């Protein structure tokens, strides 16, 4: 039912921020709306999601109203810390947001608009399972102000989908893309590589199928085995093989080659877009460390250097809000060193990189060695930026360790 919440200080029941936390009017503000419902639990997933048998009294049909209560609370809390900022990005994530009636998603978005405003040209994304997308749903979302549909394709190969416990019909991906396009929505496709039994040819088939649909944006994530998932237990028992690191590296290089040939440029280790305008501005805001409020069970927020996270279970979330209390479970304020380490971790993953002058002297010396090893782009370093080469993208964790140890 999702990864464990972090440790931290208790959060006050009214959700008030510390007196010295000030929302900077010049920092972008984003909104994340978590929808924690799924029809089935995928074997690899450790997100904070719940099937019908796991809700323990929480109600999907009441969920939009519960989120609207948290939006009201957030407006009061942030209103005490300076002028309210319009949302530059809004992201409905899950779970499967499109399991809710599209009218509920529209009401939640209207609540954000009423509380904060939504900036002109804002990016508004809804994640969707291909089986849930219809022309009617796409039209309602577009009319409500949604601009982008992120479709969980994962694979075009039936046996790979089965290994991931994905239940959608691969043919429905094209249908979902067409419905989104007809409604005027931008389209992103999500892929996963390295599933048990997936060959390089299987992966090529999925990559080619994704490119043939001409989405604006593609994400391709290496399968990671998370503790406590069904897939982790299957691997531990020897029922299926663990992902092969060398094969996953070959899969990454294949995808990068095919995407580049089709006109997609990488802008984050696992993300490619047709143009700068097609990049996920919401996710870039996370990687750049701007402000956002996350609504829903287990959602995380960040404002003015303070972070907090909500109670995990939908029933506990509903109970807190019914009692006019904040759903926040805990919070923390990382110190300068922790923020520096996080900046290296996140910003080295994006194509713009980070400035060499933002690194301490020992890290700059480490960067020189990484250039010699072909992991950091030497020409970019001459311009004062730390930017990964493709080999560096494959070894991003090692680069981060070298720059932070």
N, C-alpha and C positions, 0 to 999 in steps of 0.2 A: 504493500500500500504506500509506496513512496519511501525515499530515503529519509534518514533521521534528521530532525531539525537540529540546527547548531545550538551549542551552549551560548548563553549570553546573560545579560542582566534582565530582571523582570521588567515587563512593559506595564505602564499604568493603565488602569481600567478605562480611563477616559481617552487614551491614545495620545495625550498631549506630548509634544516634543520638548526636550530640554530647552531651557530659556535661551541658551547660547547657540542653538541651532537655527540658522537663518536661511531661508530659501533665497538663493541668488536670482534676481530677476533676469540676469544675463545667461543663466544656465537653462538649457532646454528641459522641458518636463514631458515625460511620457507616461502612458497608462498601460498596465498589463491586467487583463481580466481572465482569471483562471476558471475554466469550466472542468470540474474534476470527474466527469462521467464518461464511462466507456461501456460498450456492449459486452466486450470480452477483454480479458487482460492478456496482452501480448507477452510471450515468454521472456523477452529481453528487457521489458520495461520496468523501471523502478520509479517512474514518476508518481506524483501524489494523485492517483486516480482510483476510481471505485466503480465496480459493476453493481448491478441492482441488488445483488445479495449481500453486498458489503456496506450498504448505506446506513444500516442501523437506525432507521427512523427519519433520516434526512430525506427531503423530497425534492426531486428535480423540478416539479411544477412550482415550487416556492422559491427556487434558487435566484431567479432574476430579482425578485423583491429584496432578498437578503443582500445581494450585491448592491442594490440601490441604497440600502441602509448604510452600508460601509462607505459608499460614495458621499452620502450626506455627512457622515462623520469626518471623512477626509477633508471635505471642504471647510468644516469648522476648524479642524486642526491646522490646516495650512493657512487659513485666513488669519490665524493668530501670528503668523510668521512672515507677514509681508503681502504684497499684491499677489493675487492668484495668477498663475500662468496658464495660457491655453495649452492643451495637449498637442504636441508636434507629431506624436505617433500614438496609436492605440493598437494593441495586439490581443486578440482573443486566442488563448492557448489552452491546451488540455493535457490529457483527456481528449474528448471529441466535442468541441463547441457546437458543431452542427447536429448533435443529438438533441439539443434544445430547439424548440420551435423558433424559426427565424424572427418571429415577432418579439420573443424574449431577448434575443441578441440585440435587436433594434432598440428595445426599451433600455437596455443597459448602456448602449452607445448614446442614446438621448439623455440618460442620466449624467454621463460624463460631459456632454455638451452643455447641459443646464448648469452643472456645478462649476466648470472651469472654462468652457468654450473649447472649440477645436480649431486650431490654427488653419488659415487658408492653405490649401495644398497639403494638408496633413496626410500621412500614410496611415491607413486603417486596415488592418489585416485580420482575417479569420482563418484559423486552421480547419481543415475539413478532411474527413474520410471520403474517398471517392464514391462509395456506395450511398452517401447521404446527400450528394449534390444533385439538385434538379434545376431546371430553368426557373421554376417558381422561387426556390430558395435563393438562387443567385440574384434574381430580380429584386426580391425584398431586401436583401443585404445591400445591393447597390443603391436602391432608393433611400435606405437608411443612412448612407454615407460611407459604407465600406468601399475601399478602393482596390483591395488585393485579396486573393484567395490563395492560401498555402495548402497544397493538396498532398496528402501522405501517400505517395506512389510506392515507395520503398523498393519495389522490384517489378519487373515485367514477367518474371518467370514463376509459374505456379509452385514448383517445388521449393523455391526459395521463400516465397510468401508463406508456405506451409511451415517451413522451418522456423519462421519468425512468429508463427501463430497469427498472421494477418489473414483476415477473412474476406477482404474485398475481392471482387472480380477484376482482374487486370484490365479487361476491356472497358471498365467503367472509368478508368483514368481519362481516356480520350473523351468520353461523354461529359465528364465533369469539367475538363478544360474547355470544351466547346460551350457548355452552359455559362461558364464564367466569362468567356470572351464575348458571347452574345449579350451579356449584361453589362459589358464595358469594364469588367474587372481585369486588373493585372493578375498574372498567374505565376506562382512559384511551385516547383515540384521538389519533394523531399525523397532522397534515395538513401539506402543503407547497403553497405557492402561488407563481405566477410562472414555471411551467415553459414552455418553448418551445411556442407554439401554444395556450396556455391562455387562454381569454377570460374576461371577468367573469362571463358566464352559466355557463361551465364551473365556475368557482369557486363560484358560488352553488349549483350542483347538488351539489357536494361538501360544502359547509357544511351545506346542508339535510339531506343524507343522514346526515352525522355526528350532527346534533342529533336526527334522528328515531330514532336508536339509543339515545338517552338515556344516554350515558356519564356517569360521575361527573366526568370531567376531559377537557379538550380542549387539545392543543397545536397551534398553527398557526404555521409557520415560513416566512418568505420564503426562496425559493431563493437561495442564495449560490453564485457560481461560484468554485470553489476551483482554485488553480493545480495543474496536473498531472492533472486529471481528464479523463475522456473528453469531458464536456460542454464544458469549457474549450477543448479542442482543436477541437471542432466549431464553437464560436462563433468562435474565432480564424480558422478556415478559411472562415468565412462560410456554413457549412452550415445553421445554425439561428440565430435572433436571440438577442441578449442580453436578459436580463430588463429590462422597462421599469419604471423607478422610479415613475412616476406611476400606472401600472396596478397595481403592487404596493401602493401607498398606498391606491388605491381598494379593492383586495381586502381589505386589513387593515380598513378602515372598515366594509366590508360584513360581514365576519366578526364584528367587535366588536358591530355592531348586532344581527345574528341571534343571537349567543350571549347578549347581554344580554336580548333579548326572550324567550329560552328559559330564563332563570334562571341563566345562567353569569356570574360576575363575574371580571374580570381581576385577577390578583394578581402577574403578571410580564408583561413586554411581550408575550411570545408564548404565554402560558398563562392558561387560564380554568378555573374550577371551580364546582361547584354550591354549595359551602359551604366555609368555612375548613377543615373536617375533610377535604375532598376534595382539597385542594392537595397537590402533591408535596412532602412533607416532606424527602425526600432532596435534591431540587434546591434547595429553600430553604436547606438546610444549606450547600450550596456558595456560594450568593449571600450568606449571612451570615458565611461564613468560619470555620465550625466545623472539627472534626477528622474525617479519614477516612483509611482505608487502601484503596488501590486494588490489586486482585490481577489478575494476568494481563499479557500482553505489552503494553507501551506504557502501562500504567495509571499514573496519577498519584496521589500521596498527599500529605497535609498533616497534620502533628501539631506542635503547639506552635510554630507559626511557621516550621517547616522543611518544605520541599517536596522531593519526589524523584519520579523516574519510572523505570519499568522498561525494559529492552531491548525493542525493537519486535517482533522476529520470534518466532513461537512456537517455532521450533527453538532459537534462542539462549536463550529463556526456559527451555525444558526442559533444555538443557545445563547452565545455571547451577544449577538446582535439583537435577539429578542429581549434581552435584559438591558438594552441600550448601553452595552459595554463594547469596548474595542476588541476585535478578535486577535489582536497582537499577542503572541506568546512570549516573545523575548526580543532583545535588541542589543546592539553593540556599536561602539564607535572605534574603528581601527585607528591605531596610531600612525604617525608619519611613515615609519619603516614598513608597516603592513601595507599601507597604501602604495608605497613605492614598489614593493614586491608584486602587488597585484597589477600595477600599471605595466610592469615588464611582462607579466604572464599574459595579460589581455591584449596589449597593444602590439606586441611582437607578432601576434596572430593575424593582424590586418595589414593590407598592402601598403598603407601609409606609414606603418611602423611607428617608431618613437625616436626622439632626438637623442643623438649620442651625448649631448650635453646634459641630458636628464639622468645619465648614469654616473655613479661614483667612479673614481679613478680605477679601482681594481676591476670593475665591470667593463670599463673601456679597454683595459688591457686584455680581458677575456674576449671582448668583441674582436680584437685584432687576430687572435688565434682562430676564432670562428670564421673570419673572412678567409684565412689561410686554408681552413678545412672545407671551404666551399659551402658553408651553411648560411652566411650572411653576405648580401650583395655588396661587393667591394665598391662599385661605382656609386651606389646609394650612400655608402659610408663616407665617401669623399664629400658628398653633399650634406653630411651631418645626420643621416638617418640610418637606423637599424631596420633593415628590411630582409626578410628571409628569402633565400633562393628556393627553388623547388625542393632540392635535397634538404634544405633547412626546414621546409614545411613538413617533410616526412619525419624530421627529428626535432620538432618544435619543443617538446618537453626537455630534451637534452640542451637545447639552446637556452631555454629559460633557466635551467639549473646552473649552467655555466655563468650566466649573467647575474645570478642572485646568490650564489654560494660564497 
